[in-house]
Amino acid sequence: MPASPTTAEYDPYALPPDALREPPQSLWAAFRQIGPGIILAGSIVGTGELLLTTSLGARHGFTFLWLILFSCVVKVFVQVELGRYAISSGKPTLGGLNELPGPRLGAHWLVWWWFFMLLATVSQLGAMVGGVGQALNFAFPRASVWLAERLEPLWPAAGSWLQARPEHPWAVLTSLAAIVLLLSGGYKRLERLTTALMVMVTATTILCVAAVQFTPQFRIGLADLREGFSLSLPAAGLAAAFAAFGITGVGASELYAYPYWCLEKGYARYAGPRQNNAEWLRRAKGWLRVMKLDSWASMVVFTVATVAFYCMGALVLHRQGLDPRGPAMMETLAKMYAQLFGPWTHIVFLVFAWAVLFKTLYVASAGHARLTADFLSLGGWVRYTQSQQRARMIRAGCVFYPALALALYLFVGEPRGMTIAGGFAQGVTLPIIAGATIYLRYHRTDPRLAPSRPADACLWLAFLLLAAFAVYAVWDAISKLLAG
């Protein structure tokens, strides 16, 4: 974030006038400036894909393939407009929402909505910690046994607990590792680590789906594709499908976080504070082009990875009647690879699953910490008089959220159910954030940076579709609840 201005009243969103940078002119140079979308993809390709999307494919085959593709594409139009607003104003999501008209209790009601969504979706962090714990325990089972045997004489209760839940020590180590990494580096380290892990995750998953095509039992057929694009919504799987819709692609949490990453990357700072001159407009349009490239490039990455995860569940697990859930969830998922490529891939998958889930825990905690720091300020509970105070609050959040994730997993212990709960909350929030984005586009974004008419139409279409799907899913859930 920008440094503290020299004025008496500290504005955390103020853009320094001396950090201007010319936008890249070539496509290759523009690609070298992308990054926020990769961080977003790092948050996206995690619990939703490895746990929920794969499980959805395992339970329902290719029925929901069209929904997964739709989910990945439609929300990017909202993401681009939030990035446009950030470059135009220099403000992140919560700062913009707090300026909207409507009821307030300290902060705007839409800021409060984010907070309540966070309370519901933070369970996904617990699912990440639990999934990592299960993966590492299955990969290295002797380590937990060794530790339990040595704890038993010194602390019988701890030894018994460890024998009953051998994945818990791994979950503790995962949370501690996330805290150490988050405290040891800022945006650049986050971007580099996420990029490396995303390349590994995406390439591995694509290779697995390609290899499946050489096995007669599990290859994709025309009947699978017809089923995948039938646009059907079976009532039996609607709740899980809606949760997958809320998480896959750009979820509500990622939409809130994206402008923060754009600002930390420097897109708005390089354009400079908004001015009524041709120089600012040229720079802003140039960095806006980079932001759009960043958004759509990341969409390609996470769509390919998400569809690949779904296909693995539908091709391998569904055809064998396997449903990954409960304490054996990660072991069941590992069978997708072990039964295709041999037992040696069992441990490879588990280490791969660790990388997927740890990456998401790492990125999501960093995003939550930044939004929480602003939420506390906008609500009036804290007042920042210099940039270092806000930075300290962000660091505190980087400790709090991995620790909270660990606590949730230890007390709840069902990663798949925790993921569904968080996904449903995000799905309900999607039309809320999309509607607010439309208001920001027409009333807070510089008109000189306005999108084209086709882009405007796609934004409105995204809002209407998100709203219709959310209303239908909530109505279905209430109807089932009333029916007993």
C-alpha positions as CSV (number, residue, x, y, z in Angstrom):
1,M,0.0,0.0,0.0
2,P,1.1,3.6,-0.5
3,A,3.3,5.2,2.1
4,S,1.8,7.7,4.6
5,P,1.2,11.2,3.2
6,T,2.7,14.2,4.9
7,T,-0.6,15.8,5.7
8,A,-1.9,15.9,9.2
9,E,-4.8,13.6,8.5
10,Y,-3.6,10.2,7.5
11,D,-5.3,8.7,4.5
12,P,-4.5,5.0,4.0
13,Y,-5.6,5.1,0.4
14,A,-3.7,8.3,-0.7
15,L,-1.6,7.8,-3.8
16,P,1.9,9.4,-3.8
17,P,2.4,11.8,-6.7
18,D,6.0,10.8,-7.1
19,A,5.6,7.1,-7.9
20,L,4.5,7.5,-11.5
21,R,5.5,4.9,-14.0
22,E,4.8,4.6,-17.7
23,P,2.6,1.6,-18.6
24,P,4.2,-1.1,-20.8
25,Q,3.8,-0.8,-24.5
26,S,4.2,-4.4,-25.8
27,L,2.3,-7.5,-24.9
28,W,5.3,-9.2,-23.5
29,A,6.1,-6.2,-21.3
30,A,2.5,-6.2,-20.1
31,F,2.7,-9.9,-19.2
32,R,5.7,-9.2,-17.1
33,Q,3.6,-6.8,-15.0
34,I,0.8,-9.2,-14.2
35,G,0.6,-10.6,-10.7
36,P,-2.6,-9.8,-8.7
37,G,-4.6,-12.3,-10.8
38,I,-2.0,-15.0,-10.2
39,I,-2.3,-14.4,-6.4
40,L,-6.1,-14.6,-6.9
41,A,-5.7,-17.9,-8.8
42,G,-3.6,-19.2,-6.0
43,S,-6.4,-18.5,-3.6
44,I,-9.0,-19.9,-6.0
45,V,-7.4,-23.2,-6.9
46,G,-7.5,-24.8,-3.5
47,T,-10.2,-26.2,-1.2
48,G,-12.9,-25.5,-3.8
49,E,-11.2,-27.4,-6.5
50,L,-9.3,-30.2,-4.7
51,L,-12.0,-30.9,-2.2
52,L,-15.4,-29.7,-3.4
53,T,-15.1,-29.7,-7.2
54,T,-13.5,-33.1,-7.2
55,S,-16.2,-34.4,-4.8
56,L,-18.9,-32.9,-7.0
57,G,-17.6,-34.8,-10.0
58,A,-17.3,-38.0,-7.9
59,R,-20.9,-37.8,-6.8
60,H,-22.6,-36.6,-10.0
61,G,-20.3,-37.4,-12.9
62,F,-20.2,-34.8,-15.6
63,T,-23.6,-33.3,-14.8
64,F,-22.3,-30.0,-13.4
65,L,-19.4,-29.4,-15.9
66,W,-21.3,-26.6,-17.6
67,L,-21.8,-24.9,-14.2
68,I,-18.1,-25.1,-13.3
69,L,-17.2,-23.4,-16.6
70,F,-19.9,-20.8,-16.2
71,S,-18.7,-20.1,-12.7
72,C,-15.2,-19.6,-13.8
73,V,-16.0,-17.1,-16.6
74,V,-19.0,-15.0,-15.6
75,K,-17.5,-13.5,-12.4
76,V,-14.4,-12.2,-14.1
77,F,-16.5,-9.3,-15.5
78,V,-17.2,-8.2,-11.9
79,Q,-13.5,-8.6,-11.1
80,V,-12.4,-6.4,-14.0
81,E,-14.7,-3.6,-12.9
82,L,-13.5,-3.7,-9.3
83,G,-9.9,-3.4,-10.7
84,R,-11.0,-0.5,-12.9
85,Y,-12.5,1.3,-9.8
86,A,-9.2,0.7,-7.9
87,I,-7.1,2.3,-10.6
88,S,-9.5,5.2,-11.0
89,S,-9.8,6.0,-7.3
90,G,-6.8,4.4,-5.6
91,K,-9.2,2.7,-3.1
92,P,-9.7,-1.0,-2.4
93,T,-13.1,-2.7,-2.1
94,L,-14.1,-1.9,1.4
95,G,-13.0,1.7,1.0
96,G,-15.3,2.0,-2.0
97,L,-18.3,0.2,-0.5
98,N,-18.1,2.5,2.5
99,E,-18.9,5.5,0.3
100,L,-22.1,4.0,-1.1
101,P,-25.4,5.5,0.1
102,G,-27.5,3.4,2.5
103,P,-27.7,2.4,6.2
104,R,-24.7,2.6,8.3
105,L,-23.6,1.4,11.7
106,G,-20.1,2.9,11.9
107,A,-19.4,1.4,8.5
108,H,-21.7,0.9,5.6
109,W,-24.0,-2.1,5.7
110,L,-22.2,-3.6,2.7
111,V,-18.9,-3.5,4.7
112,W,-20.8,-5.3,7.5
113,W,-22.0,-7.8,4.9
114,W,-18.4,-8.7,4.1
115,F,-17.7,-9.2,7.8
116,F,-20.6,-11.6,8.2
117,M,-19.6,-13.5,5.0
118,L,-16.1,-13.7,6.4
119,L,-17.5,-15.4,9.6
120,A,-19.2,-18.0,7.4
121,T,-16.4,-18.5,5.0
122,V,-13.5,-18.7,7.4
123,S,-14.5,-22.3,7.9
124,Q,-12.9,-22.9,4.5
125,L,-9.5,-22.1,6.1
126,G,-10.2,-24.8,8.6
127,A,-10.8,-27.2,5.7
128,M,-7.5,-26.2,4.2
129,V,-5.6,-27.0,7.4
130,G,-7.5,-30.2,7.9
131,G,-6.9,-31.3,4.3
132,V,-3.2,-30.6,4.6
133,G,-3.0,-32.5,7.9
134,Q,-4.7,-35.5,6.4
135,A,-2.5,-35.5,3.3
136,L,0.8,-35.3,5.3
137,N,-0.4,-37.9,7.7
138,F,-1.2,-40.4,4.9
139,A,2.1,-39.5,3.2
140,F,4.2,-40.0,6.3
141,P,2.2,-42.2,8.7
142,R,5.2,-43.4,10.7
143,A,6.0,-39.9,11.9
144,S,2.8,-39.5,13.9
145,V,3.2,-43.1,15.3
146,W,6.8,-42.2,16.4
147,L,5.6,-39.0,18.1
148,A,2.7,-40.8,19.9
149,E,4.9,-43.5,21.3
150,R,7.3,-41.0,22.8
151,L,4.5,-38.8,24.2
152,E,2.6,-41.7,25.8
153,P,4.9,-42.1,28.8
154,L,5.3,-38.4,29.4
155,W,1.8,-37.3,28.7
156,P,-0.7,-40.2,28.4
157,A,-3.7,-38.0,27.4
158,A,-1.7,-36.3,24.6
159,G,-0.4,-39.7,23.4
160,S,-3.9,-41.2,23.2
161,W,-5.2,-38.1,21.4
162,L,-2.4,-38.3,18.9
163,Q,-3.1,-42.0,18.3
164,A,-6.8,-41.2,17.7
165,R,-6.2,-38.2,15.4
166,P,-2.6,-38.5,14.0
167,E,-3.3,-35.8,11.4
168,H,-3.6,-33.1,14.1
169,P,0.2,-32.5,14.6
170,W,0.5,-32.0,10.8
171,A,-2.3,-29.4,11.0
172,V,-0.5,-27.6,13.8
173,L,2.7,-27.5,11.8
174,T,0.9,-26.3,8.7
175,S,-0.7,-23.3,10.6
176,L,2.7,-22.4,12.1
177,A,4.4,-22.6,8.7
178,A,1.8,-20.3,7.2
179,I,2.3,-17.8,10.0
180,V,6.1,-17.8,9.6
181,L,5.9,-17.3,5.8
182,L,3.3,-14.5,6.1
183,L,5.3,-12.6,8.6
184,S,8.6,-13.0,6.8
185,G,7.6,-11.3,3.5
186,G,5.2,-8.9,1.8
187,Y,3.6,-8.7,-1.6
188,K,6.6,-9.7,-3.8
189,R,7.2,-12.9,-1.8
190,L,3.5,-13.7,-2.0
191,E,3.5,-13.3,-5.7
192,R,6.6,-15.3,-6.4
193,L,5.6,-18.3,-4.1
194,T,2.0,-18.3,-5.5
195,T,3.3,-18.2,-9.1
196,A,5.6,-21.2,-8.6
197,L,3.0,-23.3,-6.9
198,M,0.3,-22.4,-9.5
199,V,2.6,-23.5,-12.3
200,M,3.2,-26.8,-10.5
201,V,-0.5,-27.4,-9.6
202,T,-1.9,-26.5,-13.1
203,A,0.7,-28.5,-15.1
204,T,0.4,-31.6,-12.9
205,T,-3.4,-31.6,-13.1
206,I,-3.4,-31.2,-16.9
207,L,-0.9,-34.0,-17.4
208,C,-3.1,-36.3,-15.2
209,V,-6.2,-35.6,-17.3
210,A,-4.3,-36.1,-20.5
211,A,-2.9,-39.4,-19.2
212,V,-6.4,-40.6,-18.3
213,Q,-7.3,-40.5,-22.0
214,F,-5.0,-43.5,-22.6
215,T,-7.0,-45.7,-20.2
216,P,-10.1,-47.3,-21.8
217,Q,-11.9,-47.4,-18.5
218,F,-11.6,-43.8,-17.6
219,R,-11.3,-41.8,-20.8
220,I,-13.8,-39.0,-21.7
221,G,-16.5,-40.0,-24.2
222,L,-19.1,-38.1,-26.2
223,A,-21.8,-39.2,-23.8
224,D,-19.8,-37.5,-20.9
225,L,-19.6,-34.3,-22.9
226,R,-23.3,-34.3,-23.7
227,E,-24.1,-34.8,-20.0
228,G,-21.7,-32.1,-19.1
229,F,-23.4,-29.5,-21.3
230,S,-27.0,-30.5,-20.7
231,L,-27.6,-27.4,-18.4
232,S,-29.4,-29.6,-15.9
233,L,-29.5,-29.0,-12.1
234,P,-30.4,-32.2,-10.3
235,A,-32.1,-31.4,-7.0
236,A,-30.2,-34.0,-5.2
237,G,-26.9,-32.2,-5.7
238,L,-28.1,-28.6,-5.8
239,A,-26.7,-27.5,-2.4
240,A,-23.2,-28.8,-3.2
241,A,-23.4,-27.4,-6.7
242,F,-24.3,-24.0,-5.4
243,A,-21.4,-24.2,-2.9
244,A,-19.0,-25.1,-5.8
245,F,-20.5,-22.2,-7.8
246,G,-19.7,-19.9,-4.9
247,I,-16.1,-21.1,-4.6
248,T,-14.9,-22.0,-8.0
249,G,-13.7,-19.3,-10.3
250,V,-13.5,-15.9,-8.6
251,G,-15.4,-16.3,-5.4
252,A,-16.9,-13.5,-3.4
253,S,-13.8,-13.5,-1.1
254,E,-11.5,-13.2,-4.1
255,L,-13.6,-10.3,-5.6
256,Y,-13.3,-8.4,-2.3
257,A,-9.5,-9.0,-2.3
258,Y,-8.6,-8.4,-5.9
259,P,-8.4,-4.5,-5.7
260,Y,-6.1,-4.8,-2.7
261,W,-3.6,-6.9,-4.8
262,C,-3.9,-4.4,-7.7
263,L,-3.0,-1.6,-5.3
264,E,-0.1,-3.4,-3.8
265,K,1.2,-4.4,-7.2
266,G,1.2,-0.6,-8.0
267,Y,-1.3,-0.2,-10.9
268,A,-3.0,2.8,-9.3
269,R,0.2,4.2,-7.8
270,Y,1.9,4.1,-11.2
271,A,-1.0,5.9,-12.7
272,G,-1.0,8.5,-9.9
273,P,-3.7,10.5,-8.2
274,R,-6.7,11.2,-10.5
275,Q,-6.2,14.4,-12.5
276,N,-8.1,16.2,-15.3
277,N,-5.3,16.0,-17.8
278,A,-4.2,13.9,-20.7
279,E,-1.1,12.5,-19.0
280,W,-3.0,10.9,-16.1
281,L,-5.6,9.5,-18.5
282,R,-2.9,7.9,-20.7
283,R,-1.2,6.3,-17.8
284,A,-4.5,5.1,-16.2
285,K,-5.7,3.6,-19.5
286,G,-2.3,1.9,-19.9
287,W,-2.3,0.3,-16.5
288,L,-6.0,-0.5,-16.9
289,R,-5.0,-2.6,-20.0
290,V,-2.5,-4.4,-17.9
291,M,-5.1,-5.1,-15.2
292,K,-7.5,-6.6,-17.7
293,L,-4.7,-8.8,-19.1
294,D,-4.0,-9.9,-15.6
295,S,-7.6,-10.8,-14.9
296,W,-8.2,-12.7,-18.1
297,A,-4.8,-14.5,-18.0
298,S,-5.6,-15.7,-14.5
299,M,-9.0,-16.8,-15.6
300,V,-7.5,-19.1,-18.2
301,V,-5.2,-20.6,-15.5
302,F,-7.8,-21.3,-12.8
303,T,-10.4,-22.4,-15.3
304,V,-8.1,-25.0,-16.8
305,A,-7.1,-26.2,-13.3
306,T,-10.7,-26.3,-12.0
307,V,-12.0,-28.2,-15.0
308,A,-9.2,-30.7,-14.7
309,F,-9.9,-31.4,-11.1
310,Y,-13.6,-31.8,-11.8
311,C,-12.9,-34.2,-14.7
312,M,-10.6,-36.3,-12.5
313,G,-13.4,-36.7,-10.0
314,A,-16.0,-37.5,-12.6
315,L,-13.8,-39.9,-14.6
316,V,-12.1,-41.9,-11.9
317,L,-13.9,-41.6,-8.6
318,H,-17.5,-41.5,-10.0
319,R,-17.0,-44.5,-12.1
320,Q,-15.8,-46.5,-9.1
321,G,-18.4,-45.2,-6.7
322,L,-15.9,-43.5,-4.5
323,D,-17.0,-40.4,-2.5
324,P,-14.2,-38.4,-0.7
325,R,-15.4,-37.3,2.7
326,G,-14.6,-37.5,6.4
327,P,-11.2,-38.5,7.9
328,A,-10.4,-40.6,4.8
329,M,-11.1,-37.8,2.4
330,M,-7.5,-37.3,1.2
331,E,-6.8,-41.0,1.0
332,T,-9.9,-41.4,-1.3
333,L,-8.7,-38.5,-3.5
334,A,-5.3,-40.1,-3.7
335,K,-6.9,-43.2,-5.3
336,M,-7.6,-41.1,-8.4
337,Y,-4.0,-41.3,-9.2
338,A,-2.8,-44.5,-7.5
339,Q,-5.3,-46.6,-9.5
340,L,-4.4,-45.0,-12.7
341,F,-0.6,-44.7,-12.5
342,G,0.4,-47.1,-9.8
343,P,0.9,-47.1,-6.0
344,W,4.0,-44.9,-6.3
345,T,1.8,-41.9,-7.2
346,H,0.0,-42.1,-3.8
347,I,2.6,-40.1,-1.9
348,V,3.2,-37.8,-5.0
349,F,-0.5,-36.9,-4.9
350,L,-0.5,-36.3,-1.1
351,V,2.5,-33.9,-1.4
352,F,0.8,-32.3,-4.3
353,A,-2.4,-31.9,-2.3
354,W,-0.4,-30.3,0.5
355,A,1.0,-27.7,-2.0
356,V,-2.5,-26.9,-3.3
357,L,-4.1,-26.4,0.1
358,F,-1.2,-24.7,1.8
359,K,-1.0,-22.2,-1.0
360,T,-4.6,-21.4,-0.6
361,L,-4.4,-21.1,3.2
362,Y,-1.4,-18.8,2.7
363,V,-3.0,-16.5,0.2
364,A,-6.5,-16.4,1.8
365,S,-5.0,-15.5,5.2
366,A,-3.0,-12.6,3.6
367,G,-6.2,-11.3,1.9
368,H,-8.4,-11.6,5.0
369,A,-5.7,-9.8,7.1
370,R,-5.8,-6.8,4.7
371,L,-9.6,-6.5,4.6
372,T,-9.9,-6.9,8.4
373,A,-7.4,-4.1,8.9
374,D,-9.6,-1.8,6.8
375,F,-12.9,-3.1,8.4
376,L,-11.7,-2.2,11.9
377,S,-10.7,1.3,10.7
378,L,-13.9,1.9,8.8
379,G,-16.0,0.7,11.7
380,G,-14.3,3.2,14.0
381,W,-12.7,0.6,16.3
382,V,-9.2,1.6,15.5
383,R,-7.7,4.8,14.0
384,Y,-4.5,4.7,11.9
385,T,-2.4,7.8,12.1
386,Q,0.5,6.4,10.0
387,S,1.0,3.5,7.6
388,Q,3.0,1.5,10.1
389,Q,0.0,1.1,12.3
390,R,-2.1,-0.4,9.5
391,A,0.9,-2.7,8.6
392,R,1.0,-4.0,12.2
393,M,-2.7,-4.7,12.1
394,I,-2.2,-6.7,8.9
395,R,0.6,-8.7,10.5
396,A,-1.6,-9.5,13.4
397,G,-4.3,-10.8,11.0
398,C,-1.6,-13.0,9.4
399,V,-1.2,-14.7,12.7
400,F,-4.8,-14.7,13.7
401,Y,-6.3,-16.4,10.6
402,P,-4.0,-19.4,10.4
403,A,-4.5,-19.9,14.1
404,L,-8.3,-19.6,13.8
405,A,-8.2,-22.1,10.9
406,L,-6.4,-24.6,13.1
407,A,-8.9,-24.1,15.9
408,L,-11.9,-24.6,13.6
409,Y,-10.5,-27.8,12.2
410,L,-9.6,-29.3,15.6
411,F,-13.2,-28.6,16.8
412,V,-15.2,-29.4,13.6
413,G,-13.0,-31.9,11.8
414,E,-14.9,-32.3,8.5
415,P,-13.1,-30.5,5.7
416,R,-15.7,-31.2,3.0
417,G,-18.6,-30.0,5.1
418,M,-16.7,-26.9,6.2
419,T,-16.0,-26.1,2.5
420,I,-19.7,-26.5,1.5
421,A,-20.7,-24.1,4.3
422,G,-18.2,-21.4,3.2
423,G,-19.1,-21.9,-0.5
424,F,-22.8,-21.4,0.1
425,A,-22.1,-18.1,2.0
426,Q,-19.9,-16.9,-0.9
427,G,-22.6,-17.8,-3.4
428,V,-25.2,-15.7,-1.6
429,T,-22.8,-12.8,-1.5
430,L,-21.9,-12.8,-5.2
431,P,-25.0,-10.8,-6.4
432,I,-24.4,-8.4,-3.5
433,I,-20.9,-7.5,-4.5
434,A,-21.8,-7.5,-8.2
435,G,-24.6,-5.0,-7.6
436,A,-22.3,-2.8,-5.6
437,T,-19.7,-3.0,-8.4
438,I,-22.3,-1.7,-10.9
439,Y,-22.9,1.3,-8.6
440,L,-19.2,2.0,-8.3
441,R,-18.9,1.7,-12.1
442,Y,-21.5,4.4,-12.8
443,H,-21.0,6.7,-9.8
444,R,-17.5,6.4,-8.5
445,T,-15.3,5.4,-11.5
446,D,-13.9,8.1,-13.7
447,P,-16.1,8.3,-16.8
448,R,-13.1,8.6,-19.0
449,L,-12.1,5.0,-18.0
450,A,-15.6,3.7,-18.6
451,P,-15.8,0.2,-20.2
452,S,-17.2,-0.5,-23.7
453,R,-20.9,-1.2,-24.2
454,P,-20.3,-4.9,-24.7
455,A,-18.3,-5.0,-21.4
456,D,-21.1,-3.1,-19.7
457,A,-23.7,-5.6,-21.0
458,C,-21.6,-8.5,-19.8
459,L,-21.4,-6.9,-16.3
460,W,-25.1,-6.5,-16.1
461,L,-25.7,-10.0,-17.4
462,A,-23.3,-11.4,-14.8
463,F,-25.2,-9.6,-12.1
464,L,-28.6,-10.9,-13.2
465,L,-27.4,-14.4,-13.6
466,L,-25.6,-14.4,-10.2
467,A,-28.7,-13.0,-8.6
468,A,-31.1,-15.5,-10.3
469,F,-28.9,-18.5,-9.3
470,A,-28.5,-17.3,-5.7
471,V,-32.2,-16.7,-5.3
472,Y,-33.0,-20.1,-6.7
473,A,-30.5,-21.9,-4.5
474,V,-31.7,-20.1,-1.3
475,W,-35.3,-20.8,-2.2
476,D,-34.5,-24.5,-2.7
477,A,-32.6,-24.7,0.6
478,I,-35.5,-23.0,2.5
479,S,-38.0,-25.3,0.8
480,K,-36.1,-28.4,1.9
481,L,-35.7,-27.1,5.4
482,L,-39.5,-26.5,5.7
483,A,-40.2,-29.9,4.3
484,G,-38.2,-31.4,7.1
